[in-house]
Amino acid sequence: MTFNTLPAATLGLFEAVAIAVSRHPSIISAVSAIEQQQGQVDVARAGYYPKVNAGMNSGRVNTYGYGQVATVSLSQMLHDFGKVEGSVTQAQGQVFKQQALLLKQVDSIAGQTAEAILEVHRQQSLLQIARDQVVAVEDVLQRVKLRADSGLTPQSDFIQATTRLQSAQANSQQVGTSLNQWRARLKTLVGAALPARVADLPPDLERLAQLDTPPDYGLLPDVLAAEADRRSAYGQLQNAKAQRYPTLALEATANQALSGTNPNNGIRHGSYNTLTLTGSMALYEGGAISAQVRGANAAIEHAESTINESRLTAEDALLRAHELAIGARARLGILAQRMASMSETRALYREQYSVGTRSVLDLLNAEQEVYQAAADQETARHDFWLGLITYIGAAGRSRQAYGLDTPPTAQGENHP
């Protein structure tokens, strides 16, 4: 499914991920690599089928003079003790590895896009909070100006409020810059101009993450790639061991003298046919076979170590993402209470400032505390979502969680 345009009003998580995955060059390259490797499987499988050759000789034919002889030969492998089977297994292992790398690339692009959407939404929310702070401090400044013009407060209060306003404006500008940077990152991933805002993250993202469901490490792309390497190494080992045994084949040859005499029987314009059972093997290759066996065994050990390492890395990433999500969720309740308390305090300080029982510094500090409480609450909310997104990626659930179609693979092959 290809996406060429973006929604007019907002851009959602699922839409952005689908667009990025459908157009990213690395995904297209990975699909091509699968098709290329599938060709090597077909080459290896060709060893099971007959080989037919044809040729023609023209010139002096032994003592019979000059002539032209056409030859057709057919060779069919009967038994090779696993040489072709090992080559096929080795090539199939590389196909499965390329498929695993495709899944890994899909998960990577999906994770990058989901993070970009999250950070754009985070900065979007923080920018609105920063702008609200600017409006609130402007309101304080107006209150101070009225009292200063009436002689009820010193001019220094007005200067102090003006300084706070400038600080709030600078903070708003900084958040706006961060928002633009993340929007640029998201635009690169989706390949089109973005709408004015991104949508809220899906409310069922926690359910999709399945924090309490242990992942199947055997389905992680890195583990699948290492498993494919191990399978390929076993094919290499089978092939290497089979080189110690002969290859049995049935060979048939037919030749016809088109002009002159057939050199095989001396008959003018004659034909000559043979059918033989052959056996051939390498008696000595300087230790190449033993070296191939050692190399294949080392490749198997390396693949098994990589499998264990991939599982350990995934487990570490999952634990950290889980703790990030759980910790942020726990903070949200406390921060909500803090926000409610500071909002009440600000309203009270405004009343007390109006009657002269609170200083402008108290009022400005209350505004700063309200801003910080709102910003902390929004940061914790997005940290919770970040933990969920990270957990989805580490568990290999990106394709399922984001509703992606099964990525295209080489025809005729299934995922490992």
N, C-alpha and C positions, 0 to 999 in steps of 0.2 A: 504494500500500500504506500503510495507516494503522496506527500503533502507539498503543495506549491504555495499556499497562502496561509496566513495566520488569521485567527479570529479578529473581528473588528474591534471589540470592546476590551476583552481581557484574554490572557493566555493562561491555560491551566497546566497542571503538572503532567497529566497523561498526554495531553496534546503536544506539549513541548518535547517530551521524551520520544514519542512516536515520530515526530518530525526529524529530530536529531539523528535517530537511529536509521531512518529511511534514507538519509542523504549523506551521511558521513563517509568520506573517502576510505577510511580504514575498514569499514564494514564491507564496502564493495570490493576492496582489495582482498579481504579474508575469504569472501565467496569465490573469487577467482582462484585463490590458492587451493581451495578444495577441489575445484574442477581440474586444475593442473595436476594435483596429486592423484586424482581419480584416474587420470590417463596412465600413470605409472602402474596402477593396479591392473588395468587392461593389458599393459605390456607384459606384466608378470604372468597373467592368466593365459597369454598366448602360448606359453610353453606346454599347455595341455593339448593344443590343437595341432593338426598336421601342418608340415611345412612343405610347400610345393615350389620347386625351382625349375626353370626352363632356360635353355641356352642353345647356342649353335656354334659349331667349330667349322672353320673353312680353311683348307690348305692341303698340304701333303699328308696323306693318311698312310703312315707306315710304308710298306713296300707296295701298296696298292695304287699308288699314284695320288692325284689330287681329287678332292671331293668335299662335299658339305654334309655334316652330320648334325641333326637336331636331337636334343636330349631333354627329357622331362624326368624329374626325380621327385619322389615323395618320401617324407620321413615322418613317422609317428612315434612319439615317445610312449613306451609301454610302462616302464617303472623306473623311477629315479631316486627312490629311497627318501623322498621328501624335498628334493631341491626346488622344484617349482612351487610346491605348497609353502615352503619356507619363504620364498620370494614374495608370494602373494600375501602371506601373513605380514611380512615386513612392510610391504607397500600399503596394506589396509591400515596398519597401525599409524602410518603417517597421515592417511586420510582422516582417521578418527582424531588425531592430534590437531589437524587443521580445523576440524569441526569444533573441537574444544576451544581453540584459540578464537574462533568466530564468536562462540558464546561469551568468552571472556571479554572480547572487544565490545559486544552488545551491552554486557553488564557495565563495562567501563564508561561507555558513552551515556548510557542511561543514568548512571550514578553522577557523572559530571553535570548532566543537564538538570537532574533533580536538585543537586546542590545549588546550581546557578539560580534555578527558580526560587528555591528557598531563600537564598541570600538577597535576591532582588526583593522578595516579599518582606524580608527582615528590614532592609534599608528603607523600603517603602513605608513600613509601619513606623520605624524610628524617625523618619523625616516628618511624618505627620505629627508625632509627639513633639519633635523639636520645633515645628512651626506653631504648635499649640503653646509651647513655652514662650516663644517670641510674642504671641498675642497676649499672653497672661502678663508678661513683664511690661509690655507696652501699656496695659491697663494700669499696672502699678505706677508706671511713670506718669501717667495722666493724673492719677490720684495725688502723687507727690507734687506735681506741678501746680495743681489747684491749691494745695495747702501752702506751697512755697510762695505762690503769688499772693496769697492772703496773709502771709507773714506768720503762719502757724508752725512752719518747719523751716529749718535753716536751708540755705542754698546747697549745702554739701549733700543733703539727702537727694536732691535732684541729680547732682553729679554722680552719686553712687548708683542711683537707679539707671541712669544713662549708661554707665559702665556695664552694669549687668545686662542691659538690653543688647549692647554691642557684643558681649560674650555669647549671649543666646543666639544672636544672628550669625556669628562666626561658627558656632556649633552646628546650626542648621545648614550652613554652607558646606561644612565638612561632611555631614551625613549625605547631603545631596551629591557630593563628589563620589562618595563610596557607592551610592546607588547607580550613578552613571557608569562606574567601572564594572559593576556586576551586570548591568544591562548590556554593556558592550560584550562581555563574556557570553552572555546568553544569546545575543544576536549572532555571534560567531557560530554557536552550536546549531541554531535553528536556521541560519542562513537567510534571514529576512528581517525587515524592519519590525520592531516590536510594537504592540499596542501600548496605550498609555500606562496600563497597569497589568500586573499579573494577578490571577485569581487566588483566593485563599487555598491552602492545601486541602486535599480531600479529608472530610471528617472521619473516614474509616481507615486512615493511613495506619493507625495503630493495629487494627485488625489485620490489615494486609501484611504488616511486618511480622506478626506471629511471634512476639517476644518470648512467649512461654512454650513454644514448640521447638524442640531440639532439631537443628538442621540435619539434613542428610549430607555428610561431608563427601560421600562418594559421588555426588552430583555437582560438586563445585568444579568450575572450568579448569582450575589449576590442577586439581586432582585427576580430572578426566584426561588432561594433556599428559600427565605423568603416567597414567595407566596406559595410554596409547603408546608412549615411548617404551614401556615395558613389553607390551604386546609386540611392537616392532622388533625389539631386541630378541624376544623369543623366536620370532621368525628368522632373524639373522642367525641365531644359534642353530636352529634346525637346518638351515641351508648350509651352514659351515660344516656341521657334522655329516650331512649327506654327501659332501664332497669326497669323503673317504670311501664311498661305495660307487659301483659302476652305474651307468645309465644304460638301460636296455631300450632298444628302439627297433622298429620294423621299417626297413628301407626298401623301396621299389624304384627301379630305374627302367626307362624305356628309351631307346634311341633308334633313329631312322636315318639311313643314308639318303639324302635328297638328291645327291648326284655322286657318282663314283661308287666306291666299295665301302661297305660297313667294316671298320677295322676289327670289330669284335668277332666276326665270323667269316670274313672274306667274301661275303655275298654282295654282288652288285645291287645297289638300291635295296639292300637288305635291312632288316630290323633285328634288334637284340634286346631282350628283356631280362631283368633279374629281380629276385625277391629274397632278401636276406634279413636275418636277425642279428643285430650288432650289439655289442657291449663295449663301453669305453669308460675309462677312469684315469684320473691323474695319479701317477705313481710317486712323483716327487715334485714339489713346487717351492722348495727352499724354506719350508716351515710356514708357508702362508696360511694353510688350513688351521694349524694349531693357533696361530696368531689371531685368526678370525674368531675361533672359539673363545679364546681369552677375552678378546674385545667385546664379544656378545655378552659373556658372563658379567663383565664389568659394567656394560650398559644396563643390564638387568638390575644390578645392585644400585647403580646410580638412580634409576627410575624409582626403585622402591624407597630410597632415601628421600627423593623429591616428593613422593606421595606423603610420607610422614611429615616432611617439612611444610608442605602445603596445608595439611590438616592442622598443624600447630599454629601456623600463621593465621589461618581462618578462625581458629578458636580464640586466639588473642584478640583479633579484630572484633569478633562477636561479643566477647566479654566487655571490651571497652565501650563499644556502641551501646550495649545493654545498660551499662552503668551510667552512661551519659544520659540516656533517655529516662531511666528510672530516677536519677538524681534531679534532673530538670523538672520532672513531673512532681516530685516531692516539694520542690521549692515554689512551685506555682501557687499552692495554697497559702503559704506564708506571705508571699509577695502580694497576693490579692488582698489579704488582711492589712498589710502595710499600706497599700494604695488607698484603701478605704479610710484608714486612720489619717493618712496625710491629707486627703481631700477634705475631711472634716476639720482638721487643724488649720488648713489654709482658709476655709470659710470663716472660722472663728477669728483668726488673726486679722482678716480684712475688716470684720466688724470692730474689733478692738483698736485697729489703726484709725478707723474713722472717728472714734471717740477719744483718740490720743493716748490710749493705754499700751500701745505696741509701737515699737520703732519701725522705721522703714527697713532696717536690716533684718528684723524678725520676719517681715512680710516677704522680702526678697529671698531669704533663706527657706521659707515655707514653699515658695514657688519652685526653688531649686530642688527641694526634697520631693515635691510632687512629680517634677520632671524625672528625677532619678528613679523614683519608685515605678513610674510608668515604663521607663526605658528598661529597667531591670526585669520587670514582669514580661515585657515583650521579648527580651533577650532569652529569658528562660523558656518561654513558649517555643521560640524558634530552635533553641538548643534541644528541646524535646523532639521536635520534628527532625532535626539533624541526626539525632541518635537513631530514630526510626529509619531514616533513609540510609544511613551507614550500615545499620543492621541488615536491612533488605539486601544491600549489595554484598556484604560479607557472607550472608547465608546463601547467595546464589539465587535469590528469589525475585530479581529485578524483572525478568520477563513475565513472571506470573503476576507480580504485584502491580505492574504498570500496564497490564493488558496488551503486551506486545505479541504479535504473531510469531510463530516458530520461525526462526531465521532460515533463509534458504540454504540448502546444502547440496553437495554433489548428488546428482540423480542416482538412485538405486542404492544409496547408503543411508544407514540410520546413525543416529548419534551413539557414541559408545556408551 
